Amino acid sequence: MRTIFSIISLLIVLAIVGVLAKKQLSGSTAVAPGAAPGATPQQQSEQVQQQIKQTVEGAMQQARPMPDDTK
């Protein structure tokens, strides 16, 4: 009896995973945040790289807080 329930629950889990995998692979393409929707993947990649570069450069320009030496 226990094996029957185990097999049934395994089939249910397998069906759920199959449905989720089908939704994931359904072909919906997401546009990278901040990239132009009509751009080619190469252009989108270059735009994202440029945004990351600007963010890193902005973070590098900020002054680092100095620790307190009052121990």
Rosetta blueprint (number, residue, H / E / L):
1 M L
2 R H
3 T H
4 I H
5 F H
6 S H
7 I H
8 I H
9 S H
10 L H
11 L H
12 I H
13 V H
14 L H
15 A H
16 I H
17 V H
18 G H
19 V H
20 L H
21 A H
22 K H
23 K H
24 Q H
25 L L
26 S L
27 G L
28 S L
29 T L
30 A L
31 V L
32 A L
33 P L
34 G L
35 A L
36 A L
37 P L
38 G L
39 A L
40 T L
41 P H
42 Q H
43 Q H
44 Q H
45 S H
46 E H
47 Q H
48 V H
49 Q H
50 Q H
51 Q H
52 I H
53 K H
54 Q H
55 T H
56 V H
57 E H
58 G H
59 A H
60 M H
61 Q H
62 Q L
63 A L
64 R L
65 P L
66 M L
67 P L
68 D L
69 D L
70 T L
71 K L
